Amino acid sequence: MTQTPLAGKVAIVTGSGQGLGLAYAQELARQGASVVINDVNQDTADAAVESIVAEGGKAVAVVAPVGDTEAATALVNGAVEAFGRLDILVNNAGVLRDKSLLKMTDEDFDLVIKVHLRGTFTCVRETYRYFKENGVAGRIIAIGSPTGQYGNFGQTNYAAAKAGIVGMIRTFALEMKKAGVTANAVIPVAATAMTKTIPFFQKAVEADERGEAMSSFFRHDLGFGTAADVAGLITWLASDDAADVTGQAIGAGGDRLQLFSHPTPIVTEYREGGWNYEALAEQAHALFEGKLQTCGEKMPPLPEELQPAQAEPRSGPVELKGNHHAL
């Protein structure tokens, strides 16, 4: 009998009561890990646990709103008390408060930053503390977003949080290397209840809900697929096979896998004495011509047969969401 790759491992998946987080937890369990489910709703968390137990897996629930240290400590303690150890953290929990800049309140901004960014910080810190104290060469996996990579209209708070998570992952990878702990970010692009509300993706999400295959336009051209298409990457990064992969941002969706580059200069020019205003006014446009970067994701035109009912064809920057408590 072939041993599953995560046999004997214990994983925490935050925000895993439903949606993508649940898919991650279920796949980790299928590959042999015991899983701590986390959600803010007890009934949702219990149902997620039952879905794993019913398939022969092991899972328990810790109900807590991710953000504060108390929740992070409860998650780590819950894993150790239930299963005797901790090996993997998948930091997935999140919320949305989408508004354009002048309509976004302090509370809208602070809540999203607290759950996504501070929640990643506190959960990773407490997990790494356990790894260090117990000599565990563990795995840290945080969930980013295309918005954190490209920006998106109406998501100042979410873009800041998701970009910040990738920045923290690069720092975690440096700090944790000596301990043999890896830290990576996953950028998911998948069908969820939220993407169904975006007309551009409606047909893809509806096909997924019917148990039908999405068209190649979505799966191949857009790299947009199901939760299962992302869960495989999560499980691989959690395994011993990925022991040499750290500090990376990796995208998964549909038939597509993407390794994102670290930010790097695309134009470098030197001027003795430095760049004053006059020098910039004379040379900057020529130096930057054709090199300035665009913001947001540009989508190709949606084929006629994939148009939602009574909707205008849509292209332009679109957020591919997929890592929230509400999914």
VEXDO-811058 format. One record per atom (N, C-alpha, C): x, y, z. Coordinates in steps of 0.02 Angstrom, whole numbers, plus 50000, padded with zeros to 5 digits. Layout:
<atoms>
XYZ/...
</atoms>
This chain:
<atoms>
500434994050000/500005000050000/500445006250000/500315010849955/500705017049950/500505021850005/501005024450041/500855029150095/500695036050066/500185039150094/500005045850072/500545050750093/500665056050053/501245060450065/501225064250130/500635065250159/500575069250220/500385064950280/500485058450275/500325053950331/500695056050394/500335056650449/500625058550513/500705066050523/500565070050471/500625077250476/499975080350504/500035086150533/499455089750560/499455096850531/498875098850505/498815105350471/498255109650501/498385116050506/497865121050520/497695124450455/497045125250440/496835129150382/496345134350407/496545140750407/496095145950432/495585147650378/494985149650401/494455151250354/494245145350311/494195139450342/494105133350303/493415130150312/492935134050336/492265131250344/491925129750279/492085133450227/491785132350161/492225135550108/492015134950045/492385138049990/493075135149979/493535139249957/494215136949942/494565134150004/494465137250061/494785134750122/494575127650138/493945126150129/493705119250141/494015114550090/494075116550028/494385112349977/495105110849995/495465115850021/496155114650043/496165109550099/495735110550149/495725106050206/495555098850186/495065098150142/494855091450120/495415087950082/495775091650040/496315088550002/496905086750048/497055090950095/497585089350144/497405082950181/496765082350200/496545076250235/496585070150189/496395070850126/496435065250079/497155062850071/497625067450078/498325065650071/498635063550138/498215062550189/498445059550251/498505064050312/498435070650303/498515075250360/497895075250404/498005076150469/497465077850515/497385085450513/496755087850513/496635094850497/496245098450552/496465104550567/496085109050610/495695113850565/495035113250567/494595117650530/494485124050571/494475129750538/494345136050572/493815140050534/493335142650572/492825147050544/492555151250601/492155156350585/491855160450636/491165157850657/490915152850622/490255150050635/490325142750656/490045140950714/490125134150739/489805128950694/489195130250670/488855125350628/489235124250563/489485129550533/489875128950472/490505124950483/490845126350538/491465122750554/491315115350567/490775113850603/490595106950618/490435103050554/490085106350508/489915103150444/490545101650404/491025106050406/491655104950371/492035099050401/492055098750467/492375093050500/492045086550480/491375086450480/491005080350462/491155078150391/491245083050345/491385081250276/492045077650269/492515079050313/493165075750313/493135068950348/492815068950406/492745062750444/492355057550405/491845059750369/491435055050330/491835051550275/492385054550254/492815051550203/493405047850233/493375046850299/493905043050332/494485047250358/494425053950353/494955058250377/494875060250449/495345064150474/495335066450543/495315074050543/494855076950582/494785084150585/494445086250650/494615092150673/494275095450729/494165102750710/493735106050747/493575113050733/493815117550789/494085123250770/494235128750817/493875134850790/493365137150826/492975142850804/493275149150834/493515153550791/493845159650813/493925164350755/493835170950765/493955175850712/494705177250707/495005175650651/495725176450642/495905183850642/496445185450674/496685192450677/497115193450739/496815192450797/497175193550860/497615187450878/498095188650922/498535183350944/498155177850980/497625179651016/497235174651053/496965169251006/496725171250948/496465166450899/497025162050873/497595165050858/498165161150833/498395156050884/498435158050947/498635153451000/498135147851007/497485149451003/496965144351009/497025139150953/497195141450893/497275136850836/497865132050847/498425134750868/499015130550879/498875125650936/498595128150991/498435123751047/497925118451028/497445120450986/496935115650964/497245109950924/497725111550882/498055106350842/498445101550887/498825104350933/499255100250977/498835096051024/498305098951052/497875095251098/497505089651063/497285090751002/496895085650966/497335080250935/497915082250908/498305077650868/499035076850890/499235080550941/499895079550970/500465083250938/500345086850883/500885090450849/500585095450799/501025099150765/500825103650711/501385103950660/501205103450596/501705103350542/501565108450487/500935110550478/500745114450420/500255119850441/500355125850416/499855131250422/499675133750353/499035133650337/498775136850276/498365142850299/498635148750289/498305154850313/497865157750258/497215156150262/496745157450208/496195162350228/496075163450292/495495167350314/495505174450288/494915177050271/494875183850247/494175186450243/494105192950236/493465196350227/493555201550173/492995203950147/493005209450097/492585215250122/492815221150108/492425227350116/492595231850057/492345229949998/492525233349936/492155240049929/492535245349920/492255252049906/492795256049872/492595260849831/493085265249801/493385269749856/493945272749842/494345276049892/493955281049935/493575285549903/493235290849941/492635288249980/492415282149965/491855279150002/492095274250056/492725272450054/492985267550102/493115270950169/492835268050222/492905270850289/493535267950323/493725271050379/494275268350419/494115261150440/493485260050459/493275253450482/493325248250426/493135250150365/493205245650308/493935243750297/494365248650302/495075247350291/495365243050347/495225245050409/495535241650466/495315234350471/494685232750458/494455225950464/494805221350415/494855223450352/495175219250302/495915218350317/496245223650338/496955223150357/497035218550418/496585219050466/496645214950526/496585207550510/496065205650472/495955198550460/496495195650413/496615198950357/497085196350308/497815197150331/498005203250344/498715204750355/498935203250426/498585206050474/498755204550544/498615197250559/498085194450531/497935187450542/498485182850516/498775184650459/499345180750434/499935181450481/500075187550502/500635188850548/500555184950613/499975185350646/499895182150711/499895174550705/499555171850655/499525164550647/500205161750628/500565165150584/501235162750565/501705163350625/501675168750661/502115169650719/502025164050770/501395162550788/501275157450838/501435150450812/501315149350748/501485142850719/502245141950717/502595147050695/503325146650692/503635145850761/503325149150811/503565148350879/503545140850899/502985137550881/502925130450896/503445126450857/503535128050793/504025124450753/504725124950784/504925131050803/505595132150830/505685128450897/505185128850939/505245125851006/505255118251003/504975115450949/504915108150945/505315105150888/505735109150856/506165106550804/505805103750743/505255107050724/504855104750668/505035108650605/505235105250552/505365108450488/504705109150451/504305113850474/503615114350451/503515118250387/502875119150371/502675122450309/502195128250324/502345134050297/501915139950301/501665141450231/501015141650222/500715143350157/500205148850169/500315154550139/499845160150145/499505161350078/498885163850081/498495164750020/498505172049998/498755173149938/498745179849908/498145180749862/498215185049814/497665186449767/497945190049706/497635189149648/497825193349591/497795200749606/497335202849650/497295209949667/497935212349701/498235208149742/498865209949773/499445210449725/499385206949668/499905206949617/499815212649567/499185214249550/499055218949496/498665225249517/498325225049574/497865230349592/497165229049563/496655232149592/495985231449566/495545237149593/495125239749550/494685245349567/494255243449628/494215248049677/493775247149734/494045242649788/494695241049786/494975236449835/495635238849865/495645245149885/496245247849917/496455243649976/495985241950020/496135238250081/496385231150065/496025227850019/496185220850001/496845220449964/496965225249918/497595225349881/498185226349928/498115230849976/498655232050024/498795225850065/498265222450087/498345216450128/498675210850089/498445209650028/498705203949990/499415205249965/499565211349946/500255212949928/500705212349989/500455214550046/500835213950108/500985206850127/500505202350115/500605195350131/501195192550091/501225194150027/501775191549986/502435194550010/502435200850030/503045203850057/503265200450121/502785198750164/502955195250226/503225188350212/502945184850163/503175178150146/503905178150127/504125183150088/504825183450069/505275184450131/505025188350178/505405189450240/505395183250284/504805180050290/504765173750328/505255168650301/505295168150235/505735163150204/506455164250226/506665170550230/507345172050252/507445170250326/506965172150367/507035171050439/506975163750459/506595159850420/506455152950439/506915147750406/507335150050360/507735145450321/508175140950365/508505143950415/508955140050457/508595134550495/507955135750510/507555130750547/507265125450501/507375126050435/507105121250388/506375122050374/506095127850392/505385129250380/505305133150314/504835131050272/504715134650210/504105139250217/504105144650179/503545149450178/503415151450107/502805150350083/502615152050015/501925155050012/501795158849959/501135161749947/500825158449886/500175157049890/499795154349834/499295159549811/499275160649745/498805165449715/498255161449680/497675160549712/497155156249682/496705160049634/496485156549582/495995159249535/495485153849522/494905154249556/494435148649554/493715150949562/493255146649541/492545147949546/492315147749619/491975153049639/491695153549706/491025156949702/490685157349759/490045160849761/490135168249742/490715171149758/490825178149742/490965179149668/491355174749638/491485175649566/490855174749525/490365171049551/489735170349515/489385177049507/489505181649553/489175188249548/489505192749496/490075190749469/490405194549416/490175191649349/489795195449309/489525192649247/490035189149203/490645191749201/491165188849158/491275181449172/491185179349235/491335172449255/490705168249268/490125171149257/489505167749276/489435160849245/489555160249181/489475153849147/489955148549174/490555150649191/491045145949219/490815143349286/490585147849330/490365145849396/489745141449392/489285143149347/488685139049339/488855132049315/489325131449270/489545124849246/489835120849304/490235124049345/490535120649402/489995118249450/489485122349462/488945120449507/488545114549480/488505113849415/488155108149385/488595101949380/489225102549400/489685096949395/489945095849324/489895101049283/490125100649214/490815104049207/491185101949156/491835104949143/491745112049116/492165116649138/492175123349111/492485123149041/492325128249002/492605128648935/493355129948938/493705128448884/494425129648882/494585137048885/494115141248865/494225148548870/494365150348942/493965147748989/494075149249059/494685145449086/494705138949075/495225134849106/495925136249078/495975137049012/496625138048981/496785145348971/496345148848936/496495155748918/496535160448978/496085159449027/496075163749086/496405160549147/496545154149145/496815150849204/496325151049262/495685149949246/495145150349296/494815143549300/494785140749361/494515133949367/494135132849432/494215126849460/493855124949520/494315125349581/494005124549639/494395124449700/494905118749700/494705113049670/495165107249668/495795108849629/495745113349580/496335115149540/496855118849582/496655121949636/497115125549680/497355121049737/496915116649760/497055112449818/497675107949808/497785105749746/498375101649733/499025105249747/499055111649730/499655115549743/499765116449818/499225117749854/499265118449926/499575112149957/499315106349936/499545100049965/500275098649946/500465100249885/501155099149864/501635103449904/501465109749913/501895114249952/501955111950025/501445108550049/501455106050118/501855099650126/502055096550071/502375090050073/503135090550077/503455084950091/504185084650093/504485085850023/504095084449971/504335085249903/504515092549887/504205097249924/504315104449911/504785107549964/505205103449994/505645105950048/506125111350024/506275111549959/506745116449933/506405122449901/505745123049909/505365128649880/505155133249937/505405139349937/505225144149989/505295151249964/504895155749992/504915162749974/504605164349907/504175159749882/503895160449815/503155162449817/502935165749763/502225167049751/502025162949689/501575158249698/501395153549645/500645153949632/500455155049570/499755155449552/499495148949526/498865147449541/498545141349517/497825142749500/497605140349441/496915141049421/496795137549356/496265133449353/496115129849292/496705125449272/496895126049208/497455122149182/498135125649191/498135131349223/498735135649225/499075135549293/499735135349291/500165136349350/500645142049333/500735146649381/501165152449368/501645153549426/502275154449411/502765156549461/502895163949450/502705168049499/502795175249493/503515177249509/503755182249472/504425184949487/504385189549547/504955190449580/505015195749630/505045202349592/504825207849623/504895214349590/505625215549571/505735217749509/506415218849486/506425224849439/506935228849440/506965234749395/506955232549322/506585236249280/506585234749209/506945240149169/507095245649202/507505250949171/508015253249223/508635253449205/509155256049250/509605260749210/509685266749234/510095271749200/510475275849252/511095277649237/511505281349284/511665288349257/511735293049302/511935299849283/512385302649338/512975304449319/513445307149368/513155313249402/513175313349467/512895318949505/512175318049524/511865312649500/511165311149518/510655314049470/510035312949487/509475314849443/509085320649472/509265326849451/508865332549471/508275333449424/507855338349439/507255339349399/507405340549326/507895344749313/508055346449244/508275340349203/508665336049235/508895330049200/508305325349186/507855324749235/507265320449226/506805323249172/506705329749172/506275332749122/506545331649052/507205331349046/507515330548981/507525323148958/507615318549005/507755311648985/507245306349006/506835307849057/506415302549086/505935299549036/505605303648996/505115300948949/505435296148900/506035297848876/506385293448829/506605286948863/506815287448927/507035281548963/506455276748977/505855279548992/505295275449013/504825273548955/504945276448896/504485275248840/504405267748826/503775265548825/503615258648811/503745253848869/503965256448926/504155252248983/503695253149043/503265258249042/502825259449100/502335253649108/502215251649170/501795245849185/501065247649190/500625243249168/499905244349175/499675241549243/499095243749265/498795241449328/498165237449313/498005232649356/497425228549346/497555223049294/497105218249291/497155212849243/496705214249183/496975213549123/496585214349063/496335207549039/495675206949032/495375200749010/495225201048935/495315195448900/495125195348830/494375195648823/494115197448764/493385197748755/493065191048770/492495191248803/492135185148821/491775182448759/491895176148739/491545173448680/490795173948686/490465174548630/489735175548629/489365170048667/489585163748657/489225158148689/489315157948765/489795161848791/489915161948863/489655168348896/489295172448856/489015178548884/488445176848932/488415180148991/487845179149035/487215182149004/486645179749025/486015182148998/485925189549012/485725193348960/485565200448965/486135204448996/486735202948976/487325206749000/487735209048941/488025214748948/488465217348897/489135213748899/489465212648841/490145209748842/490595213848888/491005210448925/491415213948974/492145211948967/492575216848969/493295215648974/493585221249015/494195220449036/494515225449078/494725222549144/494955226649190/495195224149254/494645220449291/494775214349312/494285210349348/494635206949406/494335207149466/494635203749524/494395196649526/494865191949532/494705184949537/494765182949610/494225183649647/494255182749719/494195175349736/494455173449793/494375166549810/494705164349874/494675168349927/494955166049990/494645169850048/494005168750058/493645172650107/493225168150152/493085170450213/492655166750259/491985165250226/491735169950186/491045169450162/490965164550104/491505161750078/491445157450020/491295150350039/
</atoms>
